[in-house]
Amino acid sequence: MTIDRSRLRALIPVLLLVAAAGSGCGSADAGGGSGGDEELRVAPLAGAPASPTPTPSPTPVVTVETVTETEAVPFERVSVEDDTMDLGTSAVTTAGVAGVRTLVYEVTLTDGVETGRVLVSDEVTTAPVDEVTSVGTYEPPPPPPEPEPEEQAQGLVDAPTQDEGCDPNYTGCVPIASDVDCAGGSGNGPAYTGQVTVVGEDIYGLDADDDGVGCE
């Protein structure tokens, strides 16, 4: 017959208990039966494995903290017209400044490791300042017109206006006639004149010496 070793190993403590109990009873009978009511004590078997002591599971440490974070808010760029600046010019007249956004979180930590985060508030605590560029629109008025040049030729004097009936070849009225002679001279007219200036053709022969002056 084949006996399972594992079952035999389990029966060994039972057999030892039975043997120890029988031995105790014999001793009691030999001693007058005084030990019949004593408690039976069984010594642990040598080499028997001790029962393992269970290790308690550690309790996780959970904490909640308030964390505040900030981030920059970008500024805008705008342009404005400026009639005090020349047309076609521009300049940054207000520097841009970024704003500040503040975020508050409720953070849960388990054994010092973040395991949860909830946003509590989100607020722009410092507003950004726009960058302003001024663009010139001023156009200066046109310069005044230059004076017109004088119509008189340099070094010359305009001839005086001739009266009607005066020959335009002379200044100092020389009448228009079939012939004009110098007054007080030997000519027989029919018209006479005093000293005149020849400005054209001496048609009446009044400037005998060709110096430009007649009837001298």
C-alpha positions as CSV (number, residue, x, y, z in Angstrom):
1,M,0.0,0.0,0.0
2,T,1.4,3.4,-0.9
3,I,1.0,6.2,1.7
4,D,1.0,9.8,0.6
5,R,4.0,11.5,2.3
6,S,2.2,14.8,2.7
7,R,-0.6,13.1,4.6
8,L,1.9,11.1,6.6
9,R,3.7,14.4,7.6
10,A,0.3,15.8,8.7
11,L,-0.4,12.8,10.9
12,I,2.9,12.9,12.7
13,P,1.9,15.6,15.2
14,V,-1.4,13.8,16.0
15,L,0.5,10.5,16.7
16,L,2.9,12.3,18.9
17,L,0.1,13.9,20.9
18,V,-1.6,10.5,21.4
19,A,1.7,9.0,22.5
20,A,2.4,11.8,24.9
21,A,-1.1,11.5,26.4
22,G,-0.7,7.8,27.0
23,S,2.6,8.3,28.7
24,G,1.1,10.9,31.0
25,C,-1.8,8.7,32.0
26,G,0.6,5.8,33.0
27,S,2.6,8.1,35.2
28,A,-0.5,9.3,36.9
29,D,-1.6,5.8,37.6
30,A,1.8,4.9,39.0
31,G,1.7,7.8,41.4
32,G,-1.7,7.0,42.9
33,G,-3.8,8.8,40.4
34,S,-3.0,12.3,41.7
35,G,-2.3,13.6,38.3
36,G,-5.4,12.6,36.6
37,D,-7.0,16.0,36.8
38,E,-3.9,18.0,35.8
39,E,-3.9,19.9,32.6
40,L,-2.3,18.1,29.7
41,R,0.5,20.2,28.3
42,V,2.0,19.3,25.0
43,A,5.5,20.7,24.1
44,P,5.8,22.1,20.6
45,L,7.5,19.8,18.2
46,A,11.1,20.6,17.4
47,G,11.4,22.0,13.9
48,A,7.8,22.8,13.5
49,P,7.3,26.1,11.5
50,A,6.0,29.1,13.5
51,S,2.8,30.8,12.3
52,P,3.7,34.0,10.5
53,T,2.7,37.3,12.1
54,P,0.5,39.4,9.7
55,T,2.1,42.8,8.7
56,P,-0.4,45.7,9.0
57,S,-0.9,47.7,5.8
58,P,0.4,51.3,6.1
59,T,-2.2,54.0,6.2
60,P,-1.6,56.6,3.4
61,V,-1.0,60.2,4.5
62,V,-3.3,62.6,2.5
63,T,-2.9,66.4,2.7
64,V,-4.5,69.3,0.9
65,E,-2.5,72.4,0.0
66,T,-3.3,75.8,-1.6
67,V,-1.0,76.6,-4.5
68,T,-0.8,80.0,-6.2
69,E,0.7,80.4,-9.7
70,T,1.1,83.4,-12.0
71,E,1.4,83.8,-15.7
72,A,2.0,86.8,-18.0
73,V,-0.8,88.4,-20.0
74,P,0.5,89.8,-23.3
75,F,-0.1,93.4,-24.2
76,E,-1.7,94.8,-27.4
77,R,-0.1,97.1,-30.0
78,V,-2.2,100.1,-31.3
79,S,-1.5,103.1,-33.5
80,V,-2.9,106.6,-33.2
81,E,-2.7,109.6,-35.5
82,D,-0.7,112.6,-34.3
83,D,-1.1,115.9,-36.2
84,T,2.0,117.4,-34.4
85,M,4.3,114.9,-36.1
86,D,5.4,115.2,-39.8
87,L,3.6,113.0,-42.3
88,G,5.4,109.7,-42.9
89,T,7.1,109.6,-39.4
90,S,6.1,107.4,-36.4
91,A,7.4,106.7,-32.9
92,V,6.4,104.5,-29.9
93,T,5.0,107.0,-27.4
94,T,3.8,104.5,-24.8
95,A,5.8,101.3,-24.0
96,G,3.8,98.1,-23.7
97,V,3.8,96.3,-20.3
98,A,2.6,92.7,-19.8
99,G,-0.1,92.0,-17.2
100,V,-0.2,89.3,-14.5
101,R,-2.8,86.5,-14.3
102,T,-3.1,84.8,-10.9
103,L,-4.4,81.2,-10.6
104,V,-5.1,79.5,-7.2
105,Y,-5.3,75.7,-7.0
106,E,-6.3,73.3,-4.3
107,V,-3.8,70.5,-4.6
108,T,-4.2,67.0,-3.0
109,L,-1.0,65.1,-2.0
110,T,-0.9,61.4,-1.1
111,D,2.3,60.5,0.7
112,G,3.8,63.7,-0.7
113,V,2.9,63.0,-4.3
114,E,0.3,65.1,-6.1
115,T,-2.8,63.1,-6.9
116,G,-5.3,65.8,-7.6
117,R,-5.7,69.5,-8.5
118,V,-8.7,71.8,-8.6
119,L,-8.7,75.4,-9.9
120,V,-10.2,77.6,-7.2
121,S,-9.8,81.1,-8.8
122,D,-8.5,82.7,-12.0
123,E,-8.1,86.5,-12.0
124,V,-6.1,89.1,-13.9
125,T,-4.5,90.9,-11.0
126,T,-2.5,93.4,-13.1
127,A,-3.9,94.6,-16.4
128,P,-1.6,94.9,-19.3
129,V,-0.6,98.3,-20.8
130,D,-1.0,98.7,-24.6
131,E,2.0,99.7,-26.7
132,V,1.0,102.9,-28.5
133,T,2.7,104.1,-31.7
134,S,2.0,107.6,-32.9
135,V,1.8,108.1,-36.7
136,G,2.5,111.6,-38.0
137,T,-0.2,113.3,-40.2
138,Y,1.1,117.0,-40.3
139,E,1.7,118.5,-43.7
140,P,3.4,121.9,-43.7
141,P,1.7,124.6,-45.9
142,P,3.3,125.2,-49.3
143,P,5.8,128.1,-49.5
144,P,4.5,131.5,-50.7
145,P,4.9,132.1,-54.5
146,E,8.0,133.9,-55.6
147,P,7.5,137.5,-56.9
148,E,7.1,137.8,-60.6
149,P,10.2,139.2,-62.4
150,E,10.0,142.9,-63.4
151,E,8.9,143.3,-67.0
152,Q,11.4,146.1,-67.5
153,A,14.6,145.1,-69.2
154,Q,17.7,145.8,-67.1
155,G,19.2,149.2,-68.0
156,L,16.3,150.3,-70.2
157,V,13.4,152.7,-69.4
158,D,10.0,152.0,-70.8
159,A,9.0,154.6,-73.4
160,P,6.3,156.9,-72.2
161,T,2.8,156.4,-73.5
162,Q,2.3,158.4,-76.6
163,D,-0.7,160.6,-76.9
164,E,-3.0,159.9,-79.8
165,G,-1.8,161.9,-82.8
166,C,1.9,161.6,-81.8
167,D,4.4,159.6,-83.9
168,P,5.6,156.5,-82.0
169,N,9.1,156.9,-83.4
170,Y,9.7,159.8,-81.0
171,T,9.2,160.6,-77.3
172,G,8.1,164.1,-76.7
173,C,5.1,164.4,-79.0
174,V,5.9,164.7,-82.7
175,P,2.7,165.2,-84.6
176,I,1.8,162.9,-87.4
177,A,1.9,165.0,-90.5
178,S,3.2,165.0,-94.1
179,D,6.4,166.7,-92.8
180,V,7.6,167.9,-89.4
181,D,10.3,170.4,-88.8
182,C,12.1,171.8,-85.8
183,A,10.4,174.8,-84.4
184,G,12.5,178.0,-85.0
185,G,14.4,176.3,-87.8
186,S,14.4,176.8,-91.5
187,G,11.9,174.1,-92.3
188,N,8.6,175.0,-93.8
189,G,6.4,172.5,-91.9
190,P,3.5,172.1,-92.2
191,A,4.1,170.8,-88.6
192,Y,6.7,171.7,-86.0
193,T,8.1,170.2,-82.8
194,G,10.6,171.0,-80.1
195,Q,13.4,168.8,-78.8
196,V,12.5,165.1,-78.9
197,T,14.2,161.7,-78.5
198,V,14.4,159.3,-81.4
199,V,13.2,155.9,-80.2
200,G,12.5,154.4,-83.6
201,E,13.1,155.6,-87.2
202,D,13.9,159.3,-87.7
203,I,11.3,159.6,-90.5
204,Y,11.3,163.4,-90.3
205,G,15.1,163.9,-90.2
206,L,15.0,165.7,-86.9
207,D,18.2,164.2,-85.6
208,A,20.8,165.7,-87.9
209,D,23.9,164.5,-86.0
210,D,22.5,161.0,-85.2
211,D,22.9,161.2,-81.5
212,G,19.4,160.1,-80.7
213,V,18.1,163.6,-79.9
214,G,16.2,165.7,-82.4
215,C,15.8,169.4,-82.7
216,E,18.6,170.2,-80.3
